[in-house]
Amino acid sequence: MTLALDAAAQDLLFREAHTANTFTDEPVTDEQIQAVYDLIKLAPTAFNQSPLRIVLVRSEEARARLVPLMAEGNQPKTAAAPLVAILAADNEFHAELPTLFPHFPQAKDLFFSERPVREQAAAMNATLQAAYFILGLRAAGLAAGPMTGFDFAAVQKEFLDGDHSPLMIINIGKPGEGAFHPRSPRLSFEQAVTTV
Amino acid sequence: MTLALDAAAQDLLFREAHTANTFTDEPVTDEQIQAVYDLIKLAPTAFNQSPLRIVLVRSEEARARLVPLMAEGNQPKTAAAPLVAILAADNEFHAELPTLFPHFPQAKDLFFSERPVREQAAAMNATLQAAYFILGLRAAGLAAGPMTGFDFAAVQKEFLDGDHSPLMIINIGKPGEGAFHPRSPRLSFEQAVTTV
């Protein structure tokens, strides 16, 4: 009642959605991922930085390079998922700022001339976009299995370059048999929110 | 067509939603924020860490302490918004892990015994939750104005403690006259997504 979002959408995105640990064989198409991206690209980042970069691991060759870089417990999931995406932060996002933030193109040099500042901004804003992407996958009727259990340096070396820092890797597909663990408890409103 | 999420929900959360820079006088109630929190708390974090903490700035006294800590361009918005929320990452989230991640309570000590590791995990996972919260506000028919332009050290000292690191501050309310800037360009699918 308090929410404007309809109940079916609440269920799809939050209440009935879970991190998936197994998947069916149904493929995930580029059209699906593009529809997700074209929706979630609209959600906000600071200065419209939009630093999220996504590598879709589609070929058998690339999958074979990725799986051994995952933590052991994640390897079977990443080997079996219909699609795997490497999410990364572009530490050189500022090159696009004159286009992305046209009413204040000076931001590129005024605020983001130093690499450590950019790395921090890129990590934060790409992480916001990673969250939008996870919900966007759910919006496409897909299940996501986000993981940070992998060799970050090796994934960067093997799949990215020095300007792109890995954030997480997501298994993507339709949930398979036994895909979901029971939901763990969450902190209550009173535990997480205070008023001053 | 490619998305399972209905068009009205797509519009509410993404396509017609914008960062708001002005607000009406309509109050934002605790019930609304609780409904938002109770929805978005379900979205995933690593190890169910759930490190996001929210301080709702409701009293005039607290607002008067906060406004001068904002960047000059943000001060009028933060002074005028019906509600302002300080979002922070709890660097001691691991204390709750035995409850939040009951099937592997050892995670608390195995993975998160060191403060720098916790700080990085808290920042990342609270940022994911900040993105969920922004979309959750939109799900409640509210507009969000997230900002990182403020004195982080001063906000931490004035409103938080050493264990809570500020992430962003969000103005919350119904959009007022001229609330929205025109949407800036986004990177295309081809610019942001590659396939291997």
Interface residues (C-beta under 8 A of the other chain):
Chain A: T2 L3 A4 L5 D6 A8 A9 Q10 L12 L13 F14 R15 A17 T19 D30 E31 Q32 I33 Q34 A35 V36 Y37 D38 L39 I40 K41 L42 A43 P44 A46 N48 S50 L52 R53 I54 V55 L56 V57 R58 S59 A62 E96 T99 L100 F101 P102 H103 A123 M124 T127 L128 Q129 A130 A131 Y132 I134 L135 R138 A139 A140 G141 A144 P146 T148 F159 L167 H181 R183 S184 P185 R186 L187 F189 A192 V193 T194 T195 V196
Chain B: T2 L3 A4 L5 D6 A8 A9 Q10 L12 L13 F14 R15 A17 T19 D30 E31 Q32 I33 Q34 A35 V36 Y37 D38 L39 I40 K41 L42 A43 P44 A46 N48 S50 L52 R53 I54 V55 L56 V57 R58 S59 A62 E96 T99 L100 F101 P102 H103 A123 M124 T127 L128 Q129 A130 A131 Y132 I134 L135 R138 A139 A140 G141 A144 P146 T148 F159 L167 H181 R183 S184 P185 R186 L187 F189 A192 V193 T194 T195 V196
